Amino acid sequence: MYKVERNHETVLNGKKICYKTICQDNPVRDAEGNTVGTVFSYEYIRTDVEDMSGRPVVFAYNGGPGSSSLWLHMGMLAPLRVSCETPEAMTSSGAYILEENPNCLLDICDIVVMDPVGTGYGQILDPERVKGVYGFENDAAAIASVIEHWIIENNRYDSKKYLLAESYGTDRSTAIVNILLGGCTDKHYVSRGISIDGTINLGSNVSIERFCEGDGVADFTENLKLLPSYAATALFYQQGSEKGYKEKMEEAYAFCADEYVKALFSGRFFPQEKRKKVLEKLSVLSGVSAHYLHASDLRITRDEFLRLIKDRTGRDISPYDTRFSSENSPFLGLRDCVSDDEMMARCMPGFLGAFHQLEKSLLGIELKREYLVINFTVNLQADWKLQGEGVAYTPFQHMQRALKRNRDFRAFFATGVYDLVTPAGNVRFTASRWKAEEGQLIIREYPSGHMPYIGETSGQMLSADIRRFIEGGESR
């Protein structure tokens, strides 16, 4: 198993920080004890703190479920980051700038970033048996095992512990919290007694209505959850900037909670005079013509919204971050959801180039191993819906259990207003259904997309809010 350790110094918030990096393979075993793969971890551990028991630690991973940790690692967590000051500055040519990361959290907590099995530098060692690691709760159990062994190895039971995840990783986090605490309802029938103090969820995928299903199965509530981000997007293309997004979002939320939900719920029984007013308001907020909205019964799917913008502007729009666009290519054929996406295609080469520079200049990694940014075969290896043997809880239910089991447990949700993949409206709608103590759920929205750390303004806001969350204070 590979392992490399280095010592470093940096300056954060005007103070010198001494720290070490440890990069290593962590074995993952199946139910019979066979080593089927590895999770690769990147640790940033401060070394100039005498009493580590009071120092928090953050465990981080992306989603997919076949995604590496490249995005969180290079976008917000490492002491050096890829420069992504504005969307316009990012290019798919692979050009990048590796710079000091002023938003790094290392001064207030230790950081452990992870590439799950079959992603990044995480290895598949037994292609057949590794399938037992995949699936919703199996995948979470593999990451939970790595976290548990890290806590044991480093004697950090007394540390505050947080999970930081993005996209599908937020689903993963809900299960990890309960697997680490354990109980007779855990599929391994073990009470581990390890308490997680909070989760930090970027672009949350957790929903009350569905889990790992296609977007086409949504009921009318999907329109309510998407409209605020439609409104922010329409405003952006009207004026060419993020200015006024917050007020526009709040206007849309108020409309969704009143006239719009009444019209959608009532359908053809809704009075025509009131329907006309709803139609006009919906058209103004979304930028979609009243004629189209009348014909579509006041509903706009995500794909139709993007198509209508394309028809009006002649540009293809990224659902991950609607600020990213490119000239329409009508003869492209089947689009790849990542490599042909206007945001992902621009981010991936630069993020990867910056990572390979980081591993040479800072981490000391010398591996002749391919780095899999996103491994789509992982997504196909198992049934990620809740039909597998022994799967007891949905992500929504897992989060409810965590909130109920520990009244001091807190969940922080950070969403970009230009994200149509995991929209801000879904977070508000889902959180409104959980039973929680005052202060357990914190929700914030940022002038960004699926990755709210992209953009200097959004990145600074996000970092400040996470710092307050970890330090126990109120966020903004």
N, C-alpha and C positions, 0 to 999 in steps of 0.2 A: 504494500500500500504506500502510495506516494505521500511525502510530507516535506515541507520546506518552511523555515522560520527565519524572519529578519527583524532587526530593530531599527526604529526610525524616530524622527522628531518632526513636529510641525507646529504651526501657530494657528490657534482658533480663538476668535474673540479677543485678540490681543495677548493671549497667554500661550507660553510654550507648552506643548504637549509631547510627552515621551510615550511611545507605544510600540508594540510588536505586531507583526503579521504572521499568521500561521495558515498555510494553505495545505489541505490534505484530503485524501480519500477517507470516507467513512463507510464501513461495510454495512450492507442491508441484507438481512436474512429472511427467508420465507418461513412458513409455519413449522417446517421440519428442521430448521436450523441451517439450511444450505445458504451459502453466500451467493446471492443472485445478481448483485450489482453494488454500486457505490453512489453515495451522495458526496459531491465535492463541496468543501466549505472554504470560505475566505474569512478569516477572523482578524478583527482589528481590536486589540486589547491594550488598554492604557496600562503603562508600567510604573508610573510615578504616583500611584495612589497606594497608601499604606494599608488601609482597611478596605478590601474589595467586597466585603459582605453587604455594604450599603450602596454599592454601585450597580445601577440597573444594567441589563443586557437586552439587546434587541436581536431577535432571530428573524431573518428576512428571506423571502423567495417571491418569485413571480408566479404566473398562472399557467395558462395553456389548455390542459395540464402539461403539455409537452414543451413548455417554455423554460429556457435557462433563466438565471438571475441577472442577465446582462443589463436589462433596462434599469432596475432599481440600483444595481451595483454602480453603474457608470453615470446614471442620471442624478443620483442624490446621496448615496451612502458612502462611497469611497472618499478618502481625503483628497484625491485628485478626481476630477470629473470631466466628461466631455462637455465642451461649451455648446450650449443650446439657448442662447440669450433670447432669440426670436425665431419663430417658425421660418421666416424668410431666409435666415442665415444658414439653414440646414440644407444639405445637398446629398443626393444619392451617389455622388461620385466617390464617396469614401473619404473625402477630405475631412479632417477633424482638428480641433485644438484641445489638447489635454491641459487643464488648468487647475490651480488650487481651488478647492471646493469650500467656499465660506459657509455653506449650509450643512457641512458635515456635522454629525451629532457626537463625534468621538469624545468631545470634552465633557459630555454629561452621561454617556453610556458606552458600554462595549457593544460591538456589532459583529454578528455572525451571519454571513450571507451564504445561501445554499443553492447549488444546482442539483435538482432532484435526479433520480436514476434515469439515465438515457438522455439527459439534457446537459448542455454546456460541457463541462469535463466529467460529469457524472456518468459512470460506465454501466453498460449491460454486460454482465459476465456469463449469465446463463439465459439465452434467449427464450427458452421454453418455460423454465421455472419463474422467470422474472414477471410473467403475466400475472402471477399471484400477488404481485406488489401493486399492480394497477387496479383502478376502480376507486370510487370516492373515498371510502373509509380505509381501504388498504393503503392507498397513496398517503393519506394523512398519518396512518400508523407508522409508515416508513420514516417520515420526517420527524414524527414525535419520538421515535426511537433514537434518532441522531441527537435531538435536543436533550433527551433524558441522559444519554451517555456523556454529552458535553457538560451538563450540570454536575454529574457525578465526578467526572475527570477533573473538573476545575473547582469542585467544592463550592458551588454557587447556589446552594439551596436558599440562602438568606437574601439573595439579590432579587430585586424587582425584575420580573420577566415579561417581555412584550413580544408579540408576533406582529411583524410588519409585512403586509402582502398586497399584491395587486391583482385585479381581475379574478380569474378562477382561483388564484391563491387565497382570496377572501373566503371562498367556500371551504378550502382546505383548512384555513385557520379555525373555523367554527368547530370542526371535528377534532383538531389537535388539542384544543383547550380541554375537551372532555375526555379524550383518550389519556392525556397526561394525568388528569385527576383519577380517572378510572372508575371501576365499579362492576357490579354483576351484569349490567347491561352493555358493558364494553365487550367487543367480540373476543377479547383475549381473557376475559373474566379475571382481571387483575385490578386492584386498587393501587395506583402508583402514588397518589397523594401529592402530586406536584401541581401547584397552583400557578396559573398564568394570571398576571395582574391586569392585562389589557391587550386589546388588538387594535392595530392601526390599519385601516382598510382603504386602499386607494382604488378608485374605480370598482366599487363593490359589485359583485356578481350575485350576491345573496338576494333571493326573491321569495315572496310568500306563495306565488302562484305556480312557479315552474322550476325545474332543475335540469340543466343540460338538455333542453328541448329546443326545437327550431323556433325561430321568431314568428313563424306563420301560425302558431297555435294560440296566440294571445287573444284575450277578450277585449272589451272596450276600455278597460282600465289602462291598457298599453298606451292609448292615445293621451290619457291624462298624464302618464309618466314621461312621455316624450315631448309634449307641447312646450314646456319651459325651455328645453334645449333647442327646439325648433325656433322659438322666439329669439333666443340669444344669437342663433346662427343667422336668422333673417336680418337682425339688426346689424350684425357684423358685415354682411354683404351689402347692406344699404349704405353704411358709412365707412367701411374699410378699416375698422378698429374695434377694440373691445370696450370702448367707452360706453357707459350706461348699461352694461350687461346686467348688473345687480338689480337695478330698478325694473328692467324689462322682465327678468326672471320672476321677481316678486309679483308683478302685475299678472303674469301668466299663471303662477300658483294660485292667486286669488280667484282668477277666472275659472281654473280647473275645479276648485273646491266649491264653486257656486253654480253659475249658469251652465258651464260646459258639462259637468257631471249630470246635472238634471236633464239636459237635452239628450245626452247619450243614453242615460238609463231609461228615459221615457220613450225614446224612439218616435214612431209616428203619432203617438198620443200627446206629444209636446205641442202646445199651442203655436200656431203658425206665426203669429206676430212676435212671440218671444224667440222662436226659431230663427226668424230673420235677423234679429239683433245679435243672437249668438253667432250666426253665420258671418255677419259683418265683423264682429270682434275677432273671431277666429281667423279670418282672412288677414286682418291687420297684424295680428300677433305672429302668424306663421309665414306671412308673405305669399301664401297660396291663394289663387283666385277664388272668389266666392262661387263662381260657376263650377269649378272643380269640386269644391267642398260640398256644394248642394248635391252633385251627382254621386259623390262618395259617401253620402249620409253622414257628413261631419267628421269623417275619419281620414287619417293620413298615416299610412304605414311608413316605416323608416325608409324603405327602398323607394317608395313613391315620392317621398319628400326630397330625397337626394336626386331622383330623376327630374323632378320639377325644377330644382335649382339648376341642374345641368341644362335643361331646355332653355332656361332664362339667361344663363350666363355663358353657356358653351363650354363649361368646365366640369370635370369629374371632381367630386368632393369625397374626402375621407370620412367614413363614419366614426373612426377613432378620434379624430380631431377635425371638425368641419372647417377650421381656418385653413387647413392644407388643401390645395386644389391643383389641378393640372389641366391642360387643354384636352378636351374630349377627343378620344380616339375611337371612332365608331367601328373600325374594322379589327379591333384588338381580339375579339373572340372571348373565350372564357377567361375571366379575370382571376388572378391569384389573390386570395384575401390578404396576403401579407406583401409579397414582392411586387404586386401591382397597385398596392394601396398608396395613396398620395402622402400619407404621413409615415407609415411603416417603412416604405422603400427609401425615404429620405433619412430616417433615423438609423436603420440597422447597420449599414456599412460604416458610418461614422462612429457609432457606439462600439462596434466590434474592433475597429482600428484603434480606438482609444484604449479599449481593454487590453489588447495585445501589447500596447506600449506600457500600460500600467503593470502588466505581469513581468515585463522585462526591467523597467526602471524602479519599481517599488516592491513588488511581491517576490521576485526572485524565482518565479516559476519557470522551469525548463522542461517542458513536456512536448513530446512529439505525438501528441494526441489531438485528434480533430475536436474543435469546439462547435457543438451543435446549438446554434442560437435558438431555434425552435425545431423540435423533432415531432413531426406530425404522426409518425408511426406510434408514438406513445399514446396519442389521442385515440388511436384505433385498436390498441392492444386489449382493451377491456370495455365492458359496458359501464359507462360513467353515469348512467341513469340509476335510479334507486330500485333496481330489480335483482341485484346480486344477492347471493346467500349471506345471511347475517347482517345485512344493512338495515339498521333500525331507525335512523333519524335523517331527516333532510337537513341541509345547512341552516335553514330558518329555525328548525326545531333545536338543532345543536346550539345556536346562539341563544335561544330562549332558555335552554338548560343552563348555559354558562351564566346568564344574567340572574337566574334564580338561585343557582348553587352558591354564588359568592356576591354578596351585596356590594362589595368593594371593587368588583370587576367592572372595567369600563371599556367601551368600544368607541373608537374615533373613526368617523367616516369622512373621507376627503374625495370630492368629485369635481372633475372639470366640467364646466357648463357647456362646452362644445363637444362633449362625448355622447354619441348616439348608440354606442355599443353597451355601455353600462351607465345609463343616463341618471342625472341627478334626481330627477323625479322619482325614479324607482327607489332610491335610497330613502327619500322622505316617506314615500308610500309604505315601504317595508318596515321602517323604523316605527311608524305610527301603529303598527300591529303588535309589536313586542310589549310585554308587560315588564316595566323596568322602574327602578328607583330613580329619584331625581339625581341627575348628573351622571348616570351610567352611560347614556348615549349622547354623543357629541357629533354634530353634523356641520360640515363646512363645505362651501363651494368656491371654486377658483376660476380665474379667467384663463383656462387651459382646456385640454382634452383628456383622453384616456390616461395620459401620464401627466398628472398635475404639477410635476416638477419641471416640465418643459416651459421655458419662458422665465425671464429673470424676475418679473413681478410675482408671478404665481409661485415660483420656486422659493422665494423669500417668505412669502405669506405661509406656505405649507410648512417650511422648516420652523418658523416661529411658533406655529400652532402645535406642531409635534413636540417641540421642546417644552411648551407649557403643559402639554398632556403628560409627558414622561415625568416632569418635575412636580406634577400633582396640582398645578394651578388651572384656572379656567382658560379655555381657548377663546380668544377674541370676543 
